[in-house]
Amino acid sequence: MRVSVELEGNLLSDRFGKYASEADRLEGFPVRSFPIHIEEVPEGAASLALAFIDFDAIPVGGFCWIHWLACDFDPSTALIPEDASRTGAIACTQGANSNWSPMAHGSSNPAVFNRYCGPQPPDKAHVYTLVVYALDCKLGLSEGYYLNEFRRAIEGHVLAKSVVELPSRA
């Protein structure tokens, strides 16, 4: 399976993160998700899922930062279009990002914490990890599920995965 995301000058476009326009922010958070191109999904896949995580946040905040979880995409999906998280342009179930946590001083608005929330590196450019999974089942998780639930649900069901590293500027 191959997954790709277009970069601008070797970085994720500013419109998907810290420098997003006001129209693409909710409560100050960047909420326009980037487009994801998917090819060569293995036969037998029943669904696709993704996790978008900032492991470079560990030295800054003490833990990795979850920016987007989504599952139960149709396996024939070749493009998850720009802004799909916010607009619902493609059917999926979205999980909680790190903004749900009171420890993160995030938001109490599910439109912020149960959707994509873009990169906002506070200290230097961070490299964000996007993993797209081809699964042999639909996960059937409820909206707002957590990363630990996602990890347990995909166990033993991954037919293929593709990892893309996406740098974003501070």
N, C-alpha and C positions, 0 to 999 in steps of 0.2 A: 504494500500500500504506500502511496506517496501523497504527501500533504505539502502544500506551499502557501505562503503568505507573501504578498508583494511588500518590499521594503523601499524606503526612500533614503538614498544615501546610506545604505546598510543599517537603517534604523526603522522601527515601526513608525508609521506616519503620525505626526503630532496630533492629528484630528482624533486619534483613538486613545489619547492619554492625557497627560498633564497639561498640554497646551490646547486642548479641545476648545472650540468656540462655546459661548454661553448657551447657544441653542442645543449643543450636544452634551450639556451638563444637567444633572439633577442634584439639588442640594450641594452644589459645588463639585460633585463627583463626575468624571467623564464616563458617559454611558453609551457611546456609539461603538458597537463592536466591529472588528475588522473582518473583511471577507476571507474565507478559507477555501482553498481549492483542494479537492480530494480526487485521487485517481487510483485505479487498480485495487478496488475493494475486493477482498477475496470472496469467491463463491461460497455460499452457505452463510454469509453474514446476515443476521436478522436485524441489526441496528448498528448505529455509530454513536460514540460518546466522546466527550472531550473534557480536558482539565487544562486550565491556564494558570500557572503558578509562578510566583517570584521567590526563588530560593535565595536570591541576593538580599532579601529583606531580613534574613536571619541575623546578621551582625548589627543591623539597625534596630530591629524591634524584638529580637529574640525568637522569632518563629517565621516560617515561610508564610507568604501572603497569598491567599487564594483569590484570584481575580474573576474566574468564571468556571463553572461546572455546568455541563449540559449533557443530556442523554436521550436515548430513544429517537434519534434522527433516523429517517428512512435510509436503508443501506444503499439505495441508488443515488443518494445525494452526491452531486459532483461539485456543488458550490453552496456553502453557507454564506448567504449574501451579507454585505455590509449592513450594519444596524439590525441584524436579525434578532439579537437578544431583546432589544427594546420593542421592536415592531411586531414580533411574532411572525415574520415573513416565512418562516419554515417551522414546521411542528417539531417540538422537543419539550423535554421537561428540564427546568433549570434548578440548580442547587444553590445553596448559600455561599456567598463569598465572605471574605474576612470582615466586611463591614457590619455583619450582624452582631459581632461581639461587643459587649459593653467595654471590654478591655481595649478595644481598638478605637474607641470614641468615634464610631461610625455613624450609622443611621438606624432609625426605627422604621424606615419606609421599605417595604418589600420590593418596591420598584427600583431601589438602590441595592439592597443586599441579596435579593434572589435573582439577580441578573448579572450581566457583564459589568464590571467596573474597571476602567482602564488603568494602565500604569501611571504612577505618580512618584517616581523615585525621588526620595528626599535628599540624598547625599551625593550621588554620582550616577552615571548611566548604569542601569541594571539589565541583566539578560533574563528574559522571561521564558519559561518553558511551556510550550503548547504540546500536549500529547493527544492525538486522536486515536481512538480504539475502534476496531471492527469486532463486534461481539456476535456470538452465536445465539443470542436471545435478546429480547427487550428487557430492560431492567425493571420497569414498572415502579420506579421510585416516586414518591410524592414530591410535589413542588416544594423547594426549600430544603431538600435533603443535604446532609453534611458530607464532607470529603471522606470521613471514615466509613460512612454507610455506602458511598459510591465504591470505595476500594474493596469492601467486602462483597458487594454485589457483582463486581466484574470478575472476581476470583474464579478461575477455572473456565471462563467464558471468552477470553481474549483470543481471537483468531489471528489478529495482526495489530500492530500499533506503529505509529509514525510520530517521531519527536522532531519538533522544529524549535530552534532557539531564536528568540525575537528580542533584540536589544532595543531599549527605549532611553531617551536622554533625560537627564535630570533638569 
